[in-house]
Amino acid sequence: MLKPLLIGAAALVSQSLAAAESSVATALADALAHSAPAADPAVVGLAARAYGCARASGLAPDARTLSVIDYSKPSTEPRLWVFDLDRKTVLFQEWVAHGRNSGDNLATHFSNAPGSLMSSLGAYVTADTYVGHNGYSLRLHGLERGFNDNALDRAIVMHGAPYVGSAMVRSQGRLGRSFGCPAIRPDIARQLIDTIRDGSFVFAYYPDRGWLQQSSLLGDCSTPPVASAQTLVATHPDRGIADRPRSRK
């Protein structure tokens, strides 16, 4: 008799914690979306949901910032937002490049495969910095198996690049493209990287059905998502939703 009672009590505690976590994620999403009118509130909500799930699962520490990359937007628009989680304000709203084989102005293909030259979707935790071929760079730990967990092996890092900025948009009609890294303007690279380094949360979004449905951070996680996968897929019906991440070497 005792075992069923303990199981029932544990289930009730889990449900209570899930409801509390969902409420916190929703409140955070609302506050962040209010501070960034140009960002899609559904995407910000999903990022807050993933952050809460990663933190509750022990995959991510309490972070100072939450960075959201919305690859459903064209490269000619700012599509990277860095939020201060304490003040619920926007610290940066920036252009960010996608991988060479992910698409032209619009990214539509994503991969976790080495050599694919594509961007990867999902949640990351920022690591340390180093100076390499692309200058001051920030390592990213991918948290999602099968979608971005090869980030370190692929050297997917955040760095500044001369092909990101208004001059490239004017001359080419799009940003230049990386080998899969989320490259940003050189003028703000060091400041932005130093703001989010060492344990902050980064979320890269695109309405890819396979990722939205199979992500370990967007599934159950003991709480319903802030925005369902079906809702977010329906939000961008004209963006060529991929059924699965595909590799194009």
PAMAR-395566 format. One record per residue (C-alpha): y, z, x; residue in one letter; chain. Coordinates in steps of 0.02 Angstrom, whole numbers. Example, Ala and Ser with C-alpha at 12.3 -4.5 7.8 and 13.67 -1.06 7.14 Angstrom:
        v        w        u   pavex   drentor
     -225      390      615       A         A
      -53      357      684       S         A
//
This chain:
        v        w        u   pavex   drentor
        0        0        0       M         A
      119       40      142       L         A
      109     -132      223       K         A
      166     -230       69       P         A
      309     -108       45       L         A
      366     -130      225       L         A
      355     -318      210       I         A
      457     -312       49       G         A
      588     -201      128       A         A
      600     -314      279       A         A
      624     -464      165       A         A
      765     -377       72       L         A
      851     -331      236       V         A
      832     -511      296       S         A
      907     -578      135       Q         A
     1053     -457      147       S         A
     1087     -507      327       L         A
     1073     -690      280       A         A
     1199     -670      141       A         A
     1319     -578      257       A         A
     1300     -711      392       E         A
     1330     -850      265       S         A
     1486     -763      202       S         A
     1554     -742      379       V         A
     1518     -924      421       A         A
     1604     -985      263       T         A
     1759     -878      295       A         A
     1767     -939      475       L         A
     1748    -1120      422       A         A
     1886    -1104      293       D         A
     2007    -1026      418       A         A
     1972    -1154      554       L         A
     1983    -1302      435       A         A
     2150    -1238      370       H         A
     2218    -1237      548       S         A
     2163    -1417      581       A         A
     2209    -1530      435       P         A
     2153    -1688      528       A         A
     1976    -1621      551       A         A
     1844    -1650      419       D         A
     1819    -1478      337       P         A
     1636    -1516      303       A         A
     1606    -1548      488       V         A
     1701    -1391      538       V         A
     1595    -1296      412       G         A
     1435    -1362      487       L         A
     1494    -1314      661       A         A
     1532    -1137      602       A         A
     1361    -1131      521       R         A
     1274    -1187      682       A         A
     1373    -1062      786       Y         A
     1326     -919      670       G         A
     1143     -970      674       C         A
     1142     -987      865       A         A
     1224     -818      884       R         A
     1106     -734      762       A         A
      957     -813      850       S         A
     1014     -754     1020       G         A
     1040     -933     1081       L         A
     1226     -913     1105       A         A
     1338     -766     1149       P         A
     1493     -714     1054       D         A
     1611     -854     1104       A         A
     1798     -859     1130       R         A
     1811    -1038     1069       T         A
     1722    -1163      959       L         A
     1740    -1346     1007       S         A
     1702    -1480      877       V         A
     1674    -1663      920       I         A
     1667    -1778      768       D         A
     1586    -1940      826       Y         A
     1598    -2011      649       S         A
     1781    -2046      689       K         A
     1831    -2196      797       P         A
     1873    -2168      978       S         A
     2053    -2218      945       T         A
     2080    -2058      846       E         A
     2083    -1880      912       P         A
     1910    -1813      870       R         A
     1891    -1659      980       L         A
     1958    -1493      918       W         A
     1952    -1330     1017       V         A
     1974    -1177      906       F         A
     2021    -1001      959       D         A
     1894     -896      865       L         A
     1997     -736      873       D         A
     2160     -808      810       R         A
     2081     -946      704       K         A
     2200    -1074      777       T         A
     2185    -1245      860       V         A
     2208    -1245     1048       L         A
     2176    -1430     1080       F         A
     2162    -1587      974       Q         A
     2110    -1728     1089       E         A
     2032    -1898     1116       W         A
     1855    -1893     1182       V         A
     1747    -2038     1243       A         A
     1567    -2074     1194       H         A
     1425    -2152     1291       G         A
     1424    -2336     1338       R         A
     1269    -2375     1234       N         A
     1321    -2268     1086       S         A
     1438    -2402     1020       G         A
     1604    -2490     1042       D         A
     1751    -2405      955       N         A
     1631    -2318      835       L         A
     1481    -2223      902       A         A
     1326    -2257      798       T         A
     1179    -2228      917       H         A
     1131    -2065     1002       F         A
      994    -2013     1121       S         A
      926    -1869     1224       N         A
      835    -1988     1342       A         A
      878    -1999     1528       P         A
      953    -2168     1570       G         A
     1002    -2207     1391       S         A
     1190    -2198     1427       L         A
     1213    -2129     1253       M         A
     1298    -1974     1188       S         A
     1191    -1833     1118       S         A
     1217    -1736      957       L         A
     1204    -1552      921       G         A
     1256    -1383      987       A         A
     1290    -1335     1167       Y         A
     1343    -1181     1263       V         A
     1463    -1211     1405       T         A
     1410    -1160     1580       A         A
     1495    -1163     1749       D         A
     1613    -1290     1827       T         A
     1601    -1395     1985       Y         A
     1693    -1535     2072       V         A
     1591    -1695     2078       G         A
     1605    -1884     2067       H         A
     1712    -1868     1909       N         A
     1818    -1726     1976       G         A
     1827    -1556     1894       Y         A
     1680    -1549     1774       S         A
     1597    -1428     1653       L         A
     1408    -1414     1634       R         A
     1337    -1406     1458       L         A
     1175    -1322     1403       H         A
     1100    -1416     1255       G         A
     1024    -1297     1127       L         A
      931    -1422     1017       E         A
      757    -1475     1071       R         A
      732    -1662     1058       G         A
      915    -1697     1028       F         A
     1016    -1630     1175       N         A
      906    -1516     1279       D         A
      904    -1643     1422       N         A
     1092    -1624     1446       A         A
     1079    -1537     1614       L         A
      948    -1657     1681       D         A
     1055    -1804     1622       R         A
     1211    -1727     1699       A         A
     1298    -1732     1530       I         A
     1459    -1639     1571       V         A
     1638    -1631     1510       M         A
     1760    -1711     1633       H         A
     1923    -1804     1641       G         A
     1922    -1994     1647       A         A
     2060    -2124     1670       P         A
     1987    -2228     1528       Y         A
     2033    -2093     1401       V         A
     2212    -2097     1337       G         A
     2344    -2195     1244       S         A
     2359    -2332     1376       A         A
     2176    -2379     1355       M         A
     2191    -2377     1165       V         A
     2340    -2495     1174       R         A
     2261    -2615     1298       S         A
     2080    -2617     1238       Q         A
     2089    -2561     1058       G         A
     1971    -2417     1099       R         A
     1938    -2288     1233       L         A
     1831    -2329     1383       G         A
     1653    -2265     1376       R         A
     1555    -2144     1483       S         A
     1373    -2132     1537       F         A
     1349    -2010     1393       G         A
     1475    -1876     1439       C         A
     1612    -1815     1322       P         A
     1753    -1872     1437       A         A
     1932    -1819     1403       I         A
     2108    -1858     1465       R         A
     2132    -1816     1650       P         A
     2301    -1735     1613       D         A
     2224    -1596     1511       I         A
     2047    -1591     1582       A         A
     2065    -1438     1694       R         A
     2161    -1337     1565       Q         A
     2039    -1377     1425       L         A
     1885    -1350     1533       I         A
     1948    -1182     1596       D         A
     1981    -1130     1416       T         A
     1803    -1163     1356       I         A
     1697    -1132     1512       R         A
     1566     -994     1533       D         A
     1485     -965     1366       G         A
     1586    -1052     1232       S         A
     1510    -1154     1090       F         A
     1522    -1344     1076       V         A
     1463    -1442      926       F         A
     1446    -1633      928       A         A
     1427    -1711      755       Y         A
     1378    -1877      678       Y         A
     1296    -1902      507       P         A
     1126    -1940      582       D         A
      996    -1902      451       R         A
      859    -1855      574       G         A
      966    -1730      667       W         A
     1043    -1654      512       L         A
      873    -1625      434       Q         A
      777    -1571      589       Q         A
      904    -1471      690       S         A
      844    -1295      724       S         A
     1022    -1233      696       L         A
     1054    -1325      533       L         A
      892    -1283      444       G         A
      840    -1120      365       D         A
      898     -995      497       C         A
      874     -866      357       S         A
     1030     -929      269       T         A
     1081    -1085      173       P         A
     1196    -1202      270       P         A
     1382    -1200      241       V         A
     1372    -1385      206       A         A
     1204    -1464      166       S         A
     1135    -1611      263       A         A
     1137    -1716      104       Q         A
     1321    -1678       74       T         A
     1371    -1727      250       L         A
     1268    -1886      250       V         A
     1351    -1936       87       A         A
     1523    -1899      160       T         A
     1512    -2052      276       H         A
     1411    -2185      184       P         A
     1498    -2326      280       D         A
     1463    -2264      456       R         A
     1291    -2337      485       G         A
     1188    -2178      474       I         A
     1041    -2181      594       A         A
      874    -2118      532       D         A
      826    -2055      705       R         A
      911    -2045      875       P         A
      869    -2208      962       R         A
      862    -2249     1147       S         A
      932    -2411     1213       R         A
      907    -2418     1401       K         A
//
